[in-house]
Amino acid sequence: MTTDAPTTARPAAPPPGASRPSRLGDRLTPIRALPMLPAGLLLVGFMLGPILYSLYLAFTDSAIRGAGASDTSFVGLSNFTDAFTDADFWNSVILTLIFTIVSAVIGQNVMGMLLALLMERAQRVLSFAVTSLVIAAWILPEVVAGYLLYTFFADEGSLNTILSSIGLPTQNLLFSAPILAVSFANIWRGTAFSMLVYSAALSSVPADVYESAALDGAGPVRRFRSITLPLLRPAIATNLMLTTLQTLSVFGLIFIMTGGGPARQSQTLPLYMYEQAFSYGQLGYGTAVALLLLLIGAAASLVYLRLLPEEEKR
């Protein structure tokens, strides 16, 4: 004799077109939104507010002193056209691109990748020592790092002391090639971030992939080109974007080492903007230059995002 299993009656489905009863958790009532109010006010006050005020300043003749200080007026696109016709602005744009490409796109990424590959195969004690030294340069305050690198590259600094001790001619890169001196300084200070990014990415690559490639006769160069680089493509694109955006805004390091000189040979856009806004007192014009720098960073980000695989963009 069989016994039918008890069945649980299901509620009847609502007829078509009828509204379903909403749950309490699905409704965002004013009371439930109340805890988010302080965070929203902070975002508006400290992020949205300054952004909107900067947009306003960029289209005015606002100044610290002079006519623009007492009577600010709307000037339209005048600040931007003045920048595009200023030779010093274009000099700063070129130097900013050189500084970013040399120190971030090439220097920090190549050195970070090289150190990550070497530390992966080094002994634990050596890996710990090298990682600690590299990270120590990264965590130094920018002012301290700038002063240390200034004393290294100065006329009577450590670099020339080493060169003279081994019989080589001394160099004064702070005057002969200041943009290269500050680029080397930024590489020294910022390589740790790239090294950590690539070390984390390399640790996620399965070891059996390399073992299979080695059994098939692939050498170290072939394994790096055919396995490591494709698998690290998302990490490379992300690291390129982050280091580029950080380098575009570097100010203190260059200001301490060269002040943008000599003769504007190391005056990148952040230093040009600072000079126009605070040395010359033209807040409106300086803010317009800052917005142009923001557009350069946004354009670079779009380029790097196209390098990401499609699955990483979702």
Residue pairs with C-beta under 8 A, 6 or more apart in sequence:
14 20
54 287
54 290
54 291
55 291
57 283
57 284
57 287
58 79
58 80
58 284
58 287
58 288
58 290
58 291
59 74
59 75
59 76
59 77
59 79
59 284
59 288
60 68
60 72
60 73
60 74
60 75
60 284
61 67
61 68
61 72
61 73
61 75
61 78
61 79
61 282
61 284
62 68
62 69
62 72
62 283
62 284
62 287
63 69
63 72
63 281
63 282
63 283
63 284
64 278
64 281
64 283
65 281
66 281
68 281
68 282
68 283
68 284
69 281
72 284
75 284
79 284
79 285
79 287
79 288
80 288
80 292
82 285
83 89
83 285
83 288
83 289
83 292
88 264
88 267
88 272
89 272
89 289
91 264
91 267
92 264
92 267
92 268
92 269
92 271
92 272
93 269
93 296
95 179
95 265
95 266
95 267
95 268
96 248
96 268
96 269
96 293
96 296
98 179
98 183
99 179
99 182
99 183
99 186
99 247
99 250
99 254
99 266
99 268
100 244
100 247
100 248
102 179
102 180
102 183
103 182
103 183
103 184
103 186
103 187
103 190
103 247
104 186
104 190
104 240
104 243
104 244
104 246
104 247
105 240
105 243
105 244
107 183
107 184
107 186
107 187
107 191
108 186
108 187
108 190
108 191
108 193
108 194
108 243
108 247
109 194
109 236
109 239
109 240
109 243
111 187
111 191
111 194
111 195
112 191
112 192
112 193
112 194
112 195
112 196
112 197
112 198
112 239
113 194
113 198
115 130
115 134
115 191
115 195
116 194
116 195
116 198
116 199
116 201
116 202
117 198
117 202
117 224
117 228
118 130
119 127
119 130
119 131
119 195
119 199
120 199
120 202
120 203
122 130
131 195
134 191
134 192
134 195
135 192
135 196
137 145
137 188
137 189
137 191
137 192
138 189
138 190
138 191
138 192
138 193
139 192
140 148
140 189
142 189
142 250
142 252
142 253
142 256
143 252
143 256
145 185
145 188
145 189
145 253
146 185
146 252
146 253
146 254
146 255
146 256
146 257
147 256
149 181
149 184
149 185
149 188
149 189
149 253
149 257
150 157
150 174
150 256
150 257
151 157
151 158
152 158
152 159
153 159
153 172
153 173
153 174
153 181
153 184
153 185
153 257
154 160
154 172
154 174
155 170
155 172
155 174
159 171
159 173
160 170
160 171
160 172
163 169
163 170
163 171
164 170
173 180
173 181
173 184
174 181
174 257
174 258
175 262
178 257
178 258
178 261
178 262
178 265
178 266
179 265
179 266
181 257
181 258
181 266
182 253
182 254
182 257
182 258
182 266
185 253
185 257
186 247
186 250
186 253
189 253
190 243
190 246
190 247
193 239
193 242
193 243
193 246
194 239
194 243
197 235
197 238
197 239
197 242
198 232
198 235
198 239
200 235
201 231
201 232
201 234
201 235
202 228
202 232
205 227
205 228
205 231
205 232
209 227
209 231
210 223
210 227
213 222
213 223
213 226
213 227
214 223
218 226
218 227
229 236
233 307
233 308
233 309
234 308
234 309
234 312
236 307
237 304
237 305
237 307
237 308
237 312
238 304
238 308
240 304
240 307
241 300
241 301
241 304
241 305
244 297
244 300
244 301
244 304
245 297
245 300
245 301
248 269
248 270
248 293
248 296
248 297
248 300
249 270
249 293
249 297
250 268
250 270
251 270
251 271
251 274
254 260
254 266
254 268
254 270
254 271
255 271
255 274
257 266
258 265
258 266
259 271
260 266
260 267
260 268
260 271
260 272
260 275
261 267
267 275
269 289
269 292
269 293
269 296
270 293
272 289
273 286
273 289
273 290
273 293
274 286
276 282
276 285
276 286
276 289
277 283
277 285
277 286
277 287
277 289
278 286
305 313
